[in-house]
Amino acid sequence: MQDGGGLFISKTNELFQCANKHLFFFFIFC
């Protein structure tokens, strides 16, 4: 359970970092 939760957290963290990069570029181009 803990390993699955940690994996889920790390995956969501990666998604947030990816989204932050895209939002960053989006605001620059806008």
C-alpha positions in Angstrom: 0.0 0.0 0.0 2.7 2.5 1.0 4.8 1.7 -2.1 1.7 2.1 -4.3 1.0 5.5 -2.6 4.5 6.7 -3.1 4.5 5.7 -6.7 1.2 7.6 -7.2 2.6 10.6 -5.5 5.7 10.6 -7.6 3.7 10.2 -10.7 1.3 13.1 -9.9 4.4 15.2 -8.9 5.9 14.5 -12.4 2.6 15.5 -14.0 2.5 18.8 -12.0 6.1 19.6 -13.0 5.3 18.9 -16.6 2.1 21.1 -16.4 4.0 23.9 -14.7 6.6 23.9 -17.6 3.8 24.0 -20.2 2.0 26.8 -18.3 5.2 28.7 -18.0 5.8 28.6 -21.8 2.1 29.3 -22.4 2.3 32.5 -20.4 5.5 33.6 -22.2 4.0 33.1 -25.6 0.8 34.9 -24.6 
